[in-house]
C-alpha cells in the first residue's frame, strides 16, 4: 500500500525521491519503496525523514506507533521489512514467518504462561510480519528446520496437519525454501539455538538471536560472520529443497 502521507509531505516540502534519499543517506530505490509499497524504514531513518519534512514520525508512519509486538522484538520486525534475504535456523518450532494462526496461537499459549489477551496481541503481530512474503518484491527466505519440528505435537493433530500442509505450500514458492535436517543425523550446531540472518539492500547483514526471555540483534561484523559460517554448516546437514518438501508432505499425512 502506497504511503500517501509521505507523498503529501514530500510534495509540500518540494522533495523528490532522489533529494530525500540524498538527505537521509539512503539509495533512491529504498526511498521509492517507502512511497510505492509502504515499506517502513528503520527507526533512526524515520526520525531523520520526519525532521527533513518537518513532520512527526507518527504522521508519516502511524502503524509502527500502534504495533502490538513485543518492544524488544520490534527493531527486528522492522529490519525484516527491508531485508532482501533472510536465512533462518530453527531447531524447535516452525519459524514465525511460516506459522499458521492455529499453530502460532498454540505455541504462544503453551504452559499458560502468557495471558490470553497477550497471546492474541503477539499473535496479531506475528501474522502481520508474514505480509512481507506476499509483497510485490518479497525477500528470499531460506529456513532450515530439524525434522523433529515436523513430528512434535503442537496444539493437536488438526493443528499439525494444517501447519505442515501450509509449510509445504509455502516451500513450493519460488522465493521460499524450507530445508529439513533428518532426525537420524548426528548432532549439529543448529541445536545450540535459534538464529536468523538478514541481508539489507545495501549489502549489510545483521543477525537475530532468540532465547527464553527476549531476542537480541547482532550487528558486529565478526559475530555476524561467525553465525554465517554456522548457518552454512547447519544447512549442509539438511535435505535438498525437493526432498524436504516430500518429507514435510509425508509427515503431514501422519497427522491427518
Beta strands, then each sheet from edge to edge (+ up, - down):
strand 1: 85-90
strand 2: 140-146
strand 3: 176-181
strand 4: 195-199
strand 5: 205-209
strand 6: 216-218
sheet 1: 3+ 2+ 1+ 4- 5+ 6-
end
